[in-house]
Amino acid sequence: MQHHTLSAKVVHQVARRFQLEKTVTGAMEKNMKQFVQMISLTDLKYRVCSQLGFKDILHSLLSGPDLPYLKDTVWRSGFKKQHL
């Protein structure tokens, strides 16, 4: 099985389309959370979880070993600055 890395732009587009969906079912949310869990870049995963309100994944990021990295990258430079 081959794996292809998705660009940050594609990940943001998928998240945006999920947000624009009028009726989100439990299965859709579960699938989106699985998609987010597979994002390898910690800062991108944090931004997408924040954008979509996935508090359970955010909590695991903030209580795990990625917290110092997030403090040095996302929180230092700001969400909006890197998101543009």
C-alpha positions in Angstrom: 0.0 0.0 0.0 1.4 3.4 -0.9 0.8 6.6 1.1 0.5 10.0 -0.5 1.1 13.1 1.6 -1.6 15.7 1.3 -0.6 19.3 1.1 -1.8 21.8 3.8 -3.9 23.5 1.1 -5.8 20.2 0.4 -6.4 19.5 4.1 -7.7 23.0 4.6 -10.1 22.6 1.6 -11.4 19.4 3.0 -12.0 21.0 6.4 -13.7 24.0 4.8 -16.0 21.7 2.8 -16.9 19.8 6.0 -17.7 23.1 7.7 -20.0 24.2 4.9 -21.9 20.9 5.0 -25.5 21.7 6.1 -26.2 18.4 7.7 -23.3 16.5 9.4 -24.1 13.0 10.5 -22.3 11.1 13.2 -20.7 8.9 10.6 -19.4 12.0 8.7 -18.0 13.5 11.9 -16.3 10.1 12.8 -14.8 9.9 9.3 -13.5 13.5 9.5 -11.9 12.8 12.8 -10.2 9.8 11.4 -9.0 12.0 8.5 -7.7 14.6 11.0 -5.9 11.9 13.1 -3.9 10.9 10.0 -2.5 14.4 9.5 1.2 14.0 10.2 2.0 17.7 10.7 1.2 18.6 14.3 0.6 22.3 13.7 -1.7 21.6 10.8 -3.6 19.0 12.8 -4.0 21.6 15.7 -5.3 24.2 13.3 -7.8 21.9 11.6 -9.1 20.6 15.0 -9.5 24.1 16.3 -11.3 25.1 13.1 -13.7 22.2 13.3 -14.1 22.2 17.1 -12.8 18.7 17.6 -12.1 19.2 21.3 -11.2 15.5 22.0 -8.4 15.5 19.5 -7.2 19.0 20.7 -7.1 17.7 24.3 -5.0 14.8 23.3 -2.6 17.1 21.4 -2.3 19.5 24.3 -1.8 16.7 26.9 0.8 14.9 24.9 4.4 15.4 23.9 3.5 17.8 21.1 2.6 20.7 23.5 6.1 22.3 23.5 6.2 22.2 19.7 2.8 23.9 19.5 3.9 26.6 21.9 7.0 27.3 19.8 5.2 27.3 16.4 1.5 27.9 16.3 1.1 30.0 19.5 4.2 32.0 19.0 3.5 33.1 15.4 -0.3 33.1 15.7 -3.0 31.1 14.0 -4.2 33.8 11.5 -0.7 34.7 10.3 0.2 31.1 9.3 -3.3 30.3 8.1 -3.3 32.9 5.3 
